[in-house]
Amino acid sequence: MPELPEVEVSRQGIAPYLENAQITQIIVRNGQLRWPVPMALQDAVGCTVISVRRRAKYLLLETEKGTIIIHLGMSGSLRVLESNVAVEKHDHVDIVLNSGKCLRLNDPRRFGSVLWQVGDVLEHKLLASLGPEPLTDDFTAQRLFDRSRSRKVPVKSFLMDNHIVVGVGNIYANEALFSAGINPKRAAGNVSLQRYKVLVEEVKQVLAKAIAQGGTTLKDFTQTDGKPGYFVQELQVYGKAGKPCPKCGEELQAMKIGQRNTIYCNQCQR
């Protein structure tokens, strides 16, 4: 898959509009997304949204008949609008609610997806093999250590593998590795259990801070109110190649790891 920018779905922002609302209509203007929008999605019409959950970067709208699975892909965005707001270019899918509002997917590159799963949504093929969520007790240093043995892949790529742990995107991986003092180029199998303990704590702290501040600001990220997030103001290294390291003052270095921008300090990260 090509490099994906970090596109955030704000479950907290969307949930108040959707939970306990009834779906009155689903409008599909262009169903040719990453995977074709299934005809069975129309089974959700007349259903009530019981809960809004997230698994990795998938937004899950649970109803009494099944679950709508939404992923934003490379350039998608979701907005909660009045259902009569004029349609814009690349507005592909509307989930219309009995409140008069709709959840609208805009996706210029059409790498997003809107799918339908009957039964346990976590058994869907896109979700079944995902690793634990990073802010849960299932994400542990012991798990990282065990899964990393004999792995020669750079620890940054290892940390961003959704089969190892979900939701640690490029920006977060840069920041956590810097805070933990681990060189992103180091082979995952050469990181000790003690250093993974530090890394796990730093990942949790970085993500918790990002969530509290609304996510990272990128050109194609907006919160549900259309405003950008502000976590970018707190970044220590990402986007700061060539600038002094905030810890030691040495010039921050830049390179590509797995085709992703990687910023690090040769002095502080070993």
N, C-alpha and C positions, 0 to 999 in steps of 0.2 A: 504494500500500500504506500502511496506517496506520502511525503511529510504532511502531517496534519497540524494546523495551528490549534492552539488550545481554545476550544469553543466550549463555554460553560453553559449548562442548563441550570437555571436557578429554580430548584424544586420548591424552595420556600416561597418564592415570589409567585409562582403559578398556582400552587396548591389551594390558596384561599378562593380562587375564582372557579376551580374545577371540582373540588371535593364536594360531594352531595348535590352537584348539579346534574341535570339530565341532558344527555346528548340528543338533540332534536334533528340534526342533519350532519352529514359528512360530505363535504364538497371536495372532489378531487379534480383539479383542473389539468394537472399533468401527473400521471401516475408512473411515469418512467423515471424513477429515482434510482438509487444504487441497486435496489431490488424493486421490481414492480409492486406498486401498492395493491394488495390483494383485494379481490371483490368481497371476500368475507369480512373485510373491515366494516362493511355496511351493517353487519350484525350488531354493531355497537349502538346503532341508532335506536333510541328508546330506552337505553340503559342509563343507569346512574353511575357516576364516577365515585367509587367507594373510597379509593385512596390514590394519592400521587406519590410514587416512590422513585428512587434512582438506583440503578446498578451500573457501576462504572459511568460511562457517558451516555447510557440509555435511560430515557425517561419512561416510566411505566405508569400508565393510566389504567388502574384496575376497575373493572365493572363486574356485574353479576354474571355476565356471559363469557367474559374473557378479558384479556389485557391488550391495550394498545401500546406498542413499543415504538418509541421515537428516538432517532439518532440524528444529530445535526451534520455529520460528515465534515467536509472541509470548509464550507461557507454558509451553512444553514443558520437560521435564527428563528426563534419563536416569540410571538407577541400575543398578548391578550388584548383584543380590540372589541369595539362595538361591531356586531356582525354586519352592519350596513356601511362600514368604512370602505371606501373605494379600493378595489384590488390594484396592487402594483405589479410591475413586472417580476416574475419569478415567485409570485405567491401561488404555491402549488396545492396546498391542502388546508382546508378549514374544518375544524371541529366545532360545530355550532351548538350553543348551550341554551337551555330554556330561560336563562337570565338575560338573553339578548346579546351576550358577548360570544366571542369565538376565539379559539386558539388557532393562530395562523402560522403555517410554516412557509418561510421564504428561503429559497435555496438556489442561488444562481448557478452553481456547478452541478447540482443534482446528485451529489454523493451522499446525501442524507437518506433516511429511510423512515417509512411509517408502516409498521407490520402489525399483525394480529395473532395472538396466541390463546388458544383455548386450553384450560387446565393450568398446571403449574408453570408460570412464566419462566421460572429459573431453569426449567428443563429445555427451553428453546436453545437451538444449536448455537446461537450467538452469545448466550449467557452461561451455558452449562460449564464451560471450561475456564471461566474467569477466576482469577485469584481473589483473595479476600480484600475487603475494603480497608484502606489504610488507617482509618480512624476507629477500627474495631479491635477487639482483643485478639482476633484471629491473625492479625498482622504482627508477627513477632520476629525478634532477632534470630531465634532458633530456626524458624521457618526459612528465613533468608540464608542463614548459614548452611542448613541442610541442603537446600535446593541449589546452592552455588558451588558445592564441592566439585572440583575438577572442571569447572566452567572457565573457559578462557575469554569469554565475551567481556567487554569493558563493563565495569560495575554500573555505569550510568545506563547503558542499554539494558542490563539485567534489571535494574530498578524500574525501568519504564515498560517492561514486558508485562502485559495484562494477565498473562498466565501465572505470573509470580505475585503481583499485587496490582490492583486496578487504581486508576485515578492519579498516578504520579506522572504528570505530563512533563514536558521538557523544561519549562520554567521552574517548576517545583523541584525537579531532580537537580538542576543546577544549584538552586538555593540550598537544598538539604545537604548535598555533598560538600558544598563550601562550608556550611555551618559545622558539619561533622569532621572537616579536615581530611576528607578522602579524595584522592585524585581520581577524576572521572575515567581516566584511561586505565586505571589499575584493573587487572583481571578480577572478576567477581570471586573466583575460587581462591584468590590470594588475600581476601579480606577476612580478618579474624572475627570470631564471635563477639568479642568485646567491642570491636569497631562497628559491627552491625547493630549492637545494642544502642550505640550513640546515634547511628544513622536512623534507626527506627524512631527514636525520640525526636530527632530533628525533622523527619518527614511529617510526623504528627503535628509538631509545632508550626511548621511552615503552612501546612494545609489548614489548620485551625485558624491561623491568622488570616489566610487568604479568604476563607469562608466568611469570617467576621467582617472583612472589609469589602466584600462584594466581588471577589475574583480578580483575575488579572486583566489589565487593559490591553487589548489588541484591536486592530482595525475592524475585525468582524466579531467582536464581543460586545454585547450590550446586556444590561439587566432587563427584566421584564418591563420596566418603565422607560426603556430606551436609553438610560444613562449608563456611562461606562463604569466599570469597577475601579477601585483605587488602590488595589494591592501593589500595583506597579510602583507606587511611591515608596514602598518599603523594601524593594528588591536590593539585595546587596551586590550581586554580580551580574545577573542577566541583563544583557543590553549595554554593558559597561566595559566592553573590551577596550584595552588601551588606557583605561583610567586606573588610578591608584587603588590597590587592594584596601578595603576598609579596615583590615586588621593589621597589615604590615607595611603598607604603602608601596609595595612592589607593583609593577604594571600587570594588570590582569591580561591573561592570554586567551586567545580564541582559536577554536578548531572545530571540525565537524566530526561527530561520533554518530554513526548510523544515520548520516545525512542530516543531523540535527545540530543547530548552533550550540556550542558548548563553551562556556566561559569559566575560567578557573584561575587559581593562583598557584604557581609552581612552588612558591615558598611555603604557603600555609597548608596546601593539600598534598598529602603523601600517599 
